[in-house]
Amino acid sequence: MTDVVHVPIVADHPPLYAHADDAGADLRAAEAVTLLPGERALIGTGVSIALPTGYAAFVVPRSGLAAKHGITVVNSPGTVDAGYRGEIKVTLLNTDARTPFDVAVGDRIAQVIVMPVSRAVFVPVDDLPDDSARGASGFGSTGVSGAAQTATA
């Protein structure tokens, strides 16, 4: 059974899940915009929510828009904190080098994922523990193909 959280919402068109097992609910544009190649725009959704303490919402791109049209969310994931009560807006970017993209009112432009979040207590130390196989390696340190990688226990 999936956990359910009740989220108070003000919206003419609330986000909807396309399928029963989807993680993200579709957010729709509340305004029409044309994104020229390489252009970005902040687009309103007409959605305002009141998340319970201990939850956050994350705005992420729709895979179909990205794959078919090169449309993505610039600050993905966009974070909606529990204390925020304003309209959820989405910063879309047209990554296509040649083709403008039209957003019409009602178009599904992004997804919102509601999740529980932990609150960290940051504890200053002089050194971090050495019990990590990865250590400080990052930003491409594992390569691309994976052919040389081996599993370690």
C-alpha positions in Angstrom: 0.0 0.0 0.0 1.3 3.4 -1.0 1.4 6.1 1.7 -1.0 8.9 1.1 -0.5 12.5 2.2 -3.4 15.0 2.1 -2.2 18.3 0.5 -4.6 21.3 0.7 -4.6 22.9 -2.8 -5.9 26.0 -4.5 -6.1 25.4 -8.2 -8.6 25.5 -11.1 -6.8 22.5 -12.5 -5.1 20.4 -9.8 -2.1 18.2 -10.8 -3.2 14.7 -11.9 -1.5 11.4 -12.0 -1.7 9.8 -15.4 -1.4 6.3 -14.1 -2.2 4.8 -10.6 1.5 4.0 -10.0 3.1 7.2 -11.3 5.4 9.1 -8.9 4.8 12.5 -10.5 1.5 14.3 -11.0 1.3 16.5 -14.1 1.4 20.3 -13.7 -0.4 22.3 -16.4 0.4 25.7 -17.8 -1.9 28.5 -16.7 -0.5 30.8 -19.4 0.5 30.6 -23.1 4.2 31.1 -24.0 6.4 30.6 -27.1 9.9 29.5 -26.2 12.3 30.4 -29.0 15.4 28.1 -29.4 17.6 28.5 -26.4 15.0 30.6 -24.5 13.7 30.0 -21.0 10.5 31.3 -19.4 8.9 31.2 -16.0 5.4 29.8 -16.5 2.6 29.8 -13.9 0.6 26.7 -13.2 -2.2 28.3 -11.2 -1.5 25.8 -8.4 -0.8 26.7 -4.7 -0.4 24.1 -2.1 0.1 23.7 1.7 2.4 20.8 2.3 2.5 19.4 5.8 5.7 19.8 7.9 8.1 17.1 7.0 7.3 17.1 3.3 8.6 18.9 0.2 7.4 18.9 -3.4 9.9 18.6 -6.3 9.1 19.9 -9.8 10.8 17.8 -12.5 10.7 17.7 -16.3 8.3 15.5 -18.3 10.3 12.9 -20.2 8.2 13.1 -23.4 8.8 16.9 -23.7 12.5 16.4 -23.1 12.9 13.5 -25.6 10.5 14.8 -28.4 11.0 18.6 -28.1 14.1 19.3 -26.0 12.1 21.0 -23.3 13.4 20.8 -19.8 13.1 22.4 -16.3 16.1 24.6 -15.7 16.4 24.2 -11.9 15.3 20.6 -11.8 14.3 19.5 -9.4 12.6 22.7 -8.3 12.0 22.5 -4.6 8.6 23.6 -3.0 9.1 23.9 0.7 6.4 23.1 3.3 6.1 26.7 4.3 5.6 28.1 0.8 2.1 29.1 -0.1 2.6 30.9 -3.4 1.9 29.7 -6.9 4.1 26.9 -8.2 5.9 28.2 -11.3 8.0 26.3 -13.7 11.1 27.6 -15.5 11.1 25.8 -18.9 14.0 25.9 -21.3 13.9 25.1 -25.0 17.2 23.3 -25.7 16.4 22.8 -29.4 18.8 24.8 -31.5 16.3 25.5 -34.3 12.7 25.0 -33.4 10.5 27.2 -31.2 8.1 25.5 -28.8 4.6 26.7 -28.1 3.1 26.2 -24.6 -0.7 26.5 -24.6 -2.9 27.1 -21.5 -3.6 23.6 -20.1 -0.5 21.9 -21.6 1.2 19.5 -19.2 4.6 21.1 -18.7 6.2 19.4 -15.7 5.5 16.9 -12.9 5.4 17.4 -9.2 6.5 14.7 -6.8 5.6 15.0 -3.1 8.0 13.3 -0.7 8.8 13.1 3.0 12.1 14.8 3.8 14.5 14.5 6.7 16.0 17.5 8.5 19.7 17.2 8.8 21.8 18.2 11.8 25.2 19.2 10.5 28.0 18.2 12.9 31.3 19.9 12.4 34.3 17.5 12.5 38.0 17.8 11.6 38.0 14.8 9.2 35.4 12.6 7.6 35.5 8.8 8.2 37.5 6.7 5.7 34.9 3.9 5.4 33.8 4.9 1.9 34.9 2.9 -1.2 34.2 6.0 -3.4 36.0 8.5 -1.2 36.3 12.0 -2.8 36.0 10.7 -6.4 33.2 12.3 -8.4 32.2 14.1 -11.6 32.8 11.2 -14.1 35.2 9.2 -11.9 33.4 5.9 -12.9 33.7 6.5 -16.6 31.0 6.1 -19.3 30.9 2.5 -20.5 31.1 0.6 -17.3 33.1 -2.1 -19.0 36.1 -1.7 -16.6 33.9 -1.6 -13.5 33.8 -4.6 -11.2 31.5 -5.3 -8.3 33.1 -5.1 -4.8 31.7 -6.5 -1.7 
